[in-house]
Amino acid sequence: MKKQVEKRDAAGAAGAQARTRKSAATRERIMAAATELMLEHGGTGFQIGEVSERCGMSKGSLYYYFADKGALVQAIFDRSMDGLVADVEAAVAHAPSASASILGLVEAVARAVRPGSALTLALAHGIWDVEHEVLPHIKEHLDRIIAVLEAQLERAKGEGIVRPGANSHLVAVAIIGAFAITEYAGEVVDENDDPEAFVHGVLDVVFHGIGADGQH
């Protein structure tokens, strides 16, 4: 009797795990379809019916996974921003110096806001229909990234590569802001262009300025 109960429990656990995996896979499929539609529409001006049609499921089934369009869009951006914050923190944690830390952090941001990405749509074009629900989440993550960069700029002062009087918060905002508008930055919007060149170009301006030698 005991063995039968154990087998039944094991079978139930295995079934629950399979359902969880299937549910996760379905959520991923829905989010992928919605992301495609966002890129096609240039924002969040798509209809939930378009998502369900692309996934080959009814709207009722889709609502089982996401309560409404706002929840779906929020899930897409939350995952993107969570991944970016994780990449930023990993880059900083493994960097041997402030300069390496700043470079790794900025490279992570550049990868996340590559032309055509969901984050680029949010930052460059804004979010339609659901912005009151989604934008606070994006801002919270960006504030975290800016705070990490600000701390590394302060660290760089101690290493003698940033002048002591520099406003680290303002510089951090300016650097992140540069990548928020890469879609408008001419030739760098081409997916075939080298994003690393843009990264180094931004950091060169930050650390060396644009003023002629001897001019203040």
Secondary structure, DSSP 8 states (H G I E B T S, - for coil): -HHHHHHHHHHHHHHHHHHHHHHHHHHHHHHHHHHHHHHHHTSS---HHHHHHHHTS-HHHHHHH-SSHHHHHHHHHHHHHHHHHHHHHHHHHT-SSHHHHHHHHHHHHHHHT-TT-HHHIIIII--SSSHHHHHHHHHHHHHHHHHHHHHHHHHHHHTTSS-TTS-HHHHHHHHHHHHHTGGGSGGGGSTTS-HHHHHHHHHHHHHH-SS-TT--
